[in-house]
Amino acid sequence: MDWRLFLYGGLASITAEFGTFPIDTTKTRLQIQGQKIDAANSQVKYRGMIHAFLQISREEGARALYYGIWPAVLRQATYGTIKFGTYYSLKNAIMGEDANKTVGGPRSHGSTRTDIACAVVAGAVSSAIANPTDVLKVRMQARPVFVQPGGGVSGAAVAGVAAARDPRTMSLVACFVSVYQQEGVRGLWRGVGPTSQRAGVIAGVELPVYDFCKHHLTVPLGDTVSNHFVSSLIASLGSAVSSTPLDVIRTRLMNQKKLISASGEHPRIYRGSIDCFLQTVRNEGFMALYKGFVPTWFRMGPWNIIFFITFEQLKQFY
């Protein structure tokens, strides 16, 4: 097991995250709006990715597009490092080949099936481990906070805080403490099921497709940046189509806070992944599962391009 594959995967993931995070914020806002059974998010405020981008910037300031960036970076430092390092290390162990040379190199019979199996395991396990950072990211992104004319900030609670609070003053640690105090350890792993499923699907499509495309494009394009660019773009489309429904369910479950009613009960909008799926389709239609698809693909495309080009360049030091 080569530690450099883990290090390069983590560094490339963090670089890609910084470059595409505003698109992820618009995706999150689009996915949680229009929930007929959730009064807090029943309003359809944004008409699409560009409209959401402009509205958030106008009403909350450009900085709001980066709310939740630090838990996202922490997530990539764990999730990205584990996923890509595990994927290539598993391929190396199973196929008895150097994972660094396998990408784009000669492919043995059945290697695509091996790629898919290794990718699904790496994606699911790494995302489950990093789930708390994903919860914090979604909570910090989800709640809009409006900048008033005098420069003050008004808005609802961020990450489960009952009173209005400016998320710009809420650190990653404060957000973590807030979720932990109000919802316990289970709150930090809210949505871990669909998160792991989504990560397994994304990795199971994205990584093998990239390796497959890169291998077949090596003859006309060579092992060049152009090859990496085209291969990563194709891989991102496949992963966006296959993962968006799970991403919608994951986002809604993670944004769902534990509420304490006057009777002392703990009502929840969704009881789990299947219930969220059924209620979303029943109340909003099947296409609600593809809310935020455009920003998802627009983010996955640049994210994958930045990641794989950075990763391939780092591998030059291998």
VEXDREN-2710 file (C-alpha; in Angstrom, 1 decimal):
% VEXDREN-2710
k/r/px/py/pz
1/MET/0.0/0.0/0.0
2/ASP/1.6/3.2/-1.2
3/TRP/0.9/6.3/1.0
4/ARG/1.5/8.6/-1.9
5/LEU/-1.7/7.5/-3.6
6/PHE/-3.6/8.6/-0.5
7/LEU/-1.7/11.9/-0.2
8/TYR/-2.2/12.8/-3.9
9/GLY/-5.9/11.9/-3.8
10/GLY/-6.4/14.1/-0.7
11/LEU/-4.5/17.1/-2.2
12/ALA/-6.3/16.9/-5.6
13/SER/-9.7/16.6/-3.9
14/ILE/-9.1/19.7/-1.7
15/THR/-8.0/21.7/-4.8
16/ALA/-11.1/20.6/-6.7
17/GLU/-13.3/21.5/-3.7
18/PHE/-12.1/25.0/-3.5
19/GLY/-12.6/25.6/-7.2
20/THR/-16.3/24.3/-7.4
21/PHE/-17.8/25.0/-3.9
22/PRO/-20.2/27.9/-4.9
23/ILE/-21.9/25.5/-7.4
24/ASP/-22.4/23.0/-4.6
25/THR/-24.1/25.7/-2.5
26/THR/-26.6/26.4/-5.2
27/LYS/-27.2/22.7/-5.6
28/THR/-27.9/22.3/-1.9
29/ARG/-30.4/25.2/-1.9
30/LEU/-32.2/23.8/-5.0
31/GLN/-32.5/20.4/-3.5
32/ILE/-34.1/21.3/-0.2
33/GLN/-36.6/23.8/-1.6
34/GLY/-40.2/23.0/-2.4
35/GLN/-40.8/20.3/0.2
36/LYS/-44.5/20.3/0.7
37/ILE/-44.3/18.5/4.1
38/ASP/-41.6/20.8/5.4
39/ALA/-42.9/24.3/6.2
40/ALA/-39.4/25.7/6.6
41/ASN/-38.4/24.7/3.1
42/SER/-41.8/24.7/1.3
43/GLN/-41.2/27.8/-0.7
44/VAL/-39.6/27.5/-4.2
45/LYS/-37.3/30.5/-4.2
46/TYR/-34.8/29.7/-6.9
47/ARG/-35.7/29.0/-10.5
48/GLY/-32.4/27.3/-11.4
49/MET/-28.6/27.3/-10.8
50/ILE/-27.8/30.7/-12.2
51/HIS/-30.8/32.3/-10.5
52/ALA/-29.8/30.8/-7.2
53/PHE/-26.2/31.9/-7.6
54/LEU/-27.3/35.5/-8.3
55/GLN/-30.0/35.6/-5.5
56/ILE/-27.7/34.2/-2.9
57/SER/-25.0/36.7/-3.9
58/ARG/-27.5/39.6/-3.9
59/GLU/-29.3/38.9/-0.7
60/GLU/-26.6/37.3/1.4
61/GLY/-23.4/38.5/-0.1
62/ALA/-20.9/36.6/-2.3
63/ARG/-19.3/35.1/0.8
64/ALA/-22.5/33.1/1.5
65/LEU/-21.6/30.9/-1.5
66/TYR/-18.7/29.6/0.6
67/TYR/-20.6/28.9/3.8
68/GLY/-19.6/25.4/4.8
69/ILE/-16.3/25.4/2.9
70/TRP/-14.2/24.3/5.9
71/PRO/-16.2/21.1/6.7
72/ALA/-16.2/20.5/3.0
73/VAL/-12.4/20.8/2.9
74/LEU/-12.1/18.6/6.0
75/ARG/-14.4/16.1/4.3
76/GLN/-12.2/15.9/1.2
77/ALA/-9.1/15.6/3.4
78/THR/-10.7/12.4/4.9
79/TYR/-13.1/11.2/2.2
80/GLY/-10.9/12.1/-0.8
81/THR/-7.8/10.7/0.8
82/ILE/-9.3/7.4/1.8
83/LYS/-11.4/6.9/-1.4
84/PHE/-8.7/7.4/-4.1
85/GLY/-5.9/5.8/-2.0
86/THR/-8.1/2.8/-1.2
87/TYR/-9.3/2.4/-4.8
88/TYR/-5.9/2.2/-6.4
89/SER/-4.4/0.2/-3.5
90/LEU/-7.2/-2.4/-3.8
91/LYS/-6.6/-2.6/-7.6
92/ASN/-2.9/-3.1/-6.9
93/ALA/-3.6/-5.9/-4.3
94/ILE/-6.2/-7.7/-6.4
95/MET/-4.7/-7.5/-9.8
96/GLY/-1.1/-7.7/-8.7
97/GLU/-0.3/-4.6/-10.7
98/ASP/1.0/-1.2/-9.9
99/ALA/-2.1/1.0/-9.6
100/ASN/-0.2/4.0/-10.9
101/LYS/0.7/2.2/-14.1
102/THR/-2.6/0.4/-14.5
103/VAL/-4.5/3.7/-15.2
104/GLY/-4.3/4.0/-19.0
105/GLY/-2.0/1.0/-19.3
106/PRO/-2.8/-2.5/-20.6
107/ARG/-6.0/-3.8/-19.2
108/SER/-6.4/-7.5/-18.4
109/HIS/-9.6/-9.4/-18.9
110/GLY/-12.2/-8.6/-16.3
111/SER/-10.4/-5.5/-15.1
112/THR/-13.5/-3.3/-15.6
113/ARG/-15.4/-5.5/-13.1
114/THR/-12.5/-5.3/-10.7
115/ASP/-12.4/-1.5/-11.1
116/ILE/-16.1/-1.2/-10.3
117/ALA/-15.9/-3.5/-7.2
118/CYS/-12.9/-1.6/-5.9
119/ALA/-14.5/1.8/-6.5
120/VAL/-17.8/0.9/-4.9
121/VAL/-16.1/-0.4/-1.7
122/ALA/-13.7/2.6/-1.6
123/GLY/-16.5/5.2/-2.1
124/ALA/-19.0/3.7/0.4
125/VAL/-16.5/3.1/3.2
126/SER/-14.7/6.5/2.9
127/SER/-18.0/8.4/2.8
128/ALA/-19.3/6.6/5.9
129/ILE/-16.2/7.6/7.8
130/ALA/-16.4/11.2/6.7
131/ASN/-20.2/11.6/7.1
132/PRO/-20.1/14.1/10.1
133/THR/-18.2/16.6/8.0
134/ASP/-20.9/16.3/5.3
135/VAL/-23.6/16.9/7.8
136/LEU/-21.9/20.1/9.0
137/LYS/-21.4/21.3/5.4
138/VAL/-25.1/20.8/4.5
139/ARG/-26.3/22.5/7.7
140/MET/-24.1/25.5/7.1
141/GLN/-25.1/25.8/3.4
142/ALA/-28.8/25.2/3.7
143/ARG/-30.2/28.0/5.8
144/PRO/-30.3/31.4/4.0
145/VAL/-29.2/34.5/6.0
146/PHE/-30.2/37.8/4.6
147/VAL/-28.0/40.9/4.8
148/GLN/-30.1/43.9/5.8
149/PRO/-29.5/47.5/4.4
150/GLY/-27.6/48.6/7.5
151/GLY/-25.2/45.7/7.1
152/GLY/-26.8/43.6/9.8
153/VAL/-27.7/40.0/9.3
154/SER/-31.0/38.3/9.9
155/GLY/-32.0/34.7/9.4
156/ALA/-33.0/31.5/10.9
157/ALA/-30.8/29.2/12.9
158/VAL/-27.8/27.6/11.4
159/ALA/-27.0/23.9/12.1
160/GLY/-29.9/23.5/14.6
161/VAL/-29.2/26.7/16.6
162/ALA/-32.6/27.9/17.9
163/ALA/-31.9/31.6/17.8
164/ALA/-31.0/33.6/14.7
165/ARG/-27.3/33.8/14.3
166/ASP/-24.8/35.0/11.7
167/PRO/-23.2/31.9/10.3
168/ARG/-20.1/34.0/9.5
169/THR/-19.4/33.9/13.2
170/MET/-20.1/30.2/13.5
171/SER/-16.9/28.2/13.3
172/LEU/-16.6/24.6/12.3
173/VAL/-16.1/23.6/15.9
174/ALA/-19.2/25.7/17.0
175/CYS/-21.3/24.0/14.4
176/PHE/-20.1/20.6/15.5
177/VAL/-20.8/21.3/19.1
178/SER/-24.3/22.6/18.3
179/VAL/-25.3/19.5/16.3
180/TYR/-23.8/17.2/19.0
181/GLN/-25.5/18.9/21.9
182/GLN/-28.9/19.0/20.3
183/GLU/-28.9/15.7/18.4
184/GLY/-26.1/13.6/19.9
185/VAL/-23.6/11.4/18.0
186/ARG/-26.4/10.0/15.8
187/GLY/-27.0/13.5/14.5
188/LEU/-23.5/13.6/13.0
189/TRP/-24.3/10.4/11.1
190/ARG/-27.7/11.5/9.9
191/GLY/-28.2/10.4/6.3
192/VAL/-25.2/8.0/6.4
193/GLY/-27.1/5.4/4.5
194/PRO/-27.9/7.4/1.3
195/THR/-24.5/9.1/1.6
196/SER/-22.7/5.8/1.4
197/GLN/-25.0/4.5/-1.3
198/ARG/-24.5/7.7/-3.3
199/ALA/-20.7/7.6/-2.8
200/GLY/-20.6/4.0/-3.9
201/VAL/-22.6/4.8/-7.0
202/ILE/-20.5/7.8/-7.9
203/ALA/-17.2/6.0/-7.4
204/GLY/-18.5/2.9/-9.1
205/VAL/-19.3/4.9/-12.2
206/GLU/-16.8/7.7/-12.1
207/LEU/-13.5/5.9/-11.5
208/PRO/-13.9/2.9/-13.8
209/VAL/-15.3/5.2/-16.6
210/TYR/-12.4/7.5/-16.2
211/ASP/-9.9/4.6/-16.3
212/PHE/-11.7/3.0/-19.3
213/CYS/-11.9/6.3/-21.3
214/LYS/-8.3/7.2/-20.5
215/HIS/-7.1/3.7/-21.6
216/HIS/-9.0/3.9/-25.0
217/LEU/-8.0/7.6/-25.6
218/THR/-4.4/7.0/-25.0
219/VAL/-3.8/5.9/-28.6
220/PRO/-5.2/9.0/-30.3
221/LEU/-4.4/11.6/-27.5
222/GLY/-1.6/10.0/-25.6
223/ASP/-1.3/10.2/-21.8
224/THR/-1.8/14.0/-21.9
225/VAL/-3.8/16.7/-20.2
226/SER/-6.3/16.6/-23.2
227/ASN/-6.9/12.9/-22.5
228/HIS/-7.4/13.5/-18.8
229/PHE/-9.8/16.4/-19.6
230/VAL/-12.1/14.4/-21.9
231/SER/-12.0/11.3/-19.8
232/SER/-13.0/13.2/-16.6
233/LEU/-15.8/15.1/-18.3
234/ILE/-17.4/11.9/-19.6
235/ALA/-17.0/10.3/-16.2
236/SER/-18.7/13.2/-14.5
237/LEU/-21.8/13.0/-16.7
238/GLY/-22.3/9.3/-15.9
239/SER/-21.9/9.8/-12.2
240/ALA/-24.3/12.9/-12.2
241/VAL/-27.1/10.9/-13.9
242/SER/-26.8/7.9/-11.6
243/SER/-26.3/9.7/-8.3
244/THR/-28.5/12.8/-8.3
245/PRO/-31.6/11.0/-6.8
246/LEU/-29.6/9.6/-3.9
247/ASP/-28.0/13.1/-3.5
248/VAL/-31.4/14.7/-3.1
249/ILE/-32.5/12.1/-0.5
250/ARG/-29.1/12.5/1.3
251/THR/-29.3/16.3/1.4
252/ARG/-32.9/16.3/2.8
253/LEU/-32.1/13.8/5.5
254/MET/-29.0/15.7/6.5
255/ASN/-30.8/19.0/6.6
256/GLN/-33.5/17.4/8.8
257/LYS/-32.9/18.5/12.4
258/LYS/-34.2/16.8/15.5
259/LEU/-37.1/19.0/16.8
260/ILE/-38.5/18.9/20.2
261/SER/-42.2/19.6/20.4
262/ALA/-44.2/21.0/23.4
263/SER/-45.3/17.4/24.2
264/GLY/-41.7/16.3/24.4
265/GLU/-41.9/14.2/21.2
266/HIS/-39.3/14.2/18.5
267/PRO/-41.2/14.5/15.2
268/ARG/-39.3/13.8/12.0
269/ILE/-40.3/14.6/8.5
270/TYR/-38.6/11.6/7.0
271/ARG/-38.1/8.3/8.8
272/GLY/-35.3/7.1/6.5
273/SER/-34.1/6.9/2.9
274/ILE/-37.0/4.8/1.6
275/ASP/-39.6/7.0/3.3
276/CYS/-37.9/10.2/2.0
277/PHE/-37.8/8.7/-1.6
278/LEU/-41.5/7.7/-1.4
279/GLN/-42.7/11.0/0.1
280/THR/-40.7/13.1/-2.3
281/VAL/-42.1/11.3/-5.4
282/ARG/-45.6/11.2/-3.9
283/ASN/-45.7/14.9/-3.0
284/GLU/-43.5/16.5/-5.7
285/GLY/-43.3/14.0/-8.5
286/PHE/-40.5/11.8/-9.8
287/MET/-38.5/14.6/-11.3
288/ALA/-38.1/16.1/-7.9
289/LEU/-35.4/13.5/-7.4
290/TYR/-33.4/15.3/-10.1
291/LYS/-33.6/18.7/-8.4
292/GLY/-30.2/20.3/-8.7
293/PHE/-29.1/18.1/-11.5
294/VAL/-27.7/20.9/-13.6
295/PRO/-25.5/22.3/-10.8
296/THR/-24.6/18.7/-9.8
297/TRP/-23.2/18.1/-13.3
298/PHE/-21.8/21.6/-13.6
299/ARG/-20.0/20.9/-10.4
300/MET/-19.0/17.3/-11.1
301/GLY/-17.6/18.3/-14.5
302/PRO/-15.1/21.0/-13.3
303/TRP/-14.5/19.1/-10.0
304/ASN/-13.4/15.9/-11.9
305/ILE/-11.4/17.9/-14.4
306/ILE/-9.5/19.8/-11.7
307/PHE/-9.1/16.6/-9.6
308/PHE/-7.9/14.2/-12.3
309/ILE/-5.6/16.7/-13.9
310/THR/-4.1/17.7/-10.5
311/PHE/-3.9/14.0/-9.5
312/GLU/-2.1/13.0/-12.8
313/GLN/0.3/15.9/-12.4
314/LEU/1.1/14.9/-8.8
315/LYS/1.7/11.3/-10.0
316/GLN/4.6/12.7/-12.0
317/PHE/6.4/12.7/-8.6
318/TYR/5.5/9.0/-8.1
END
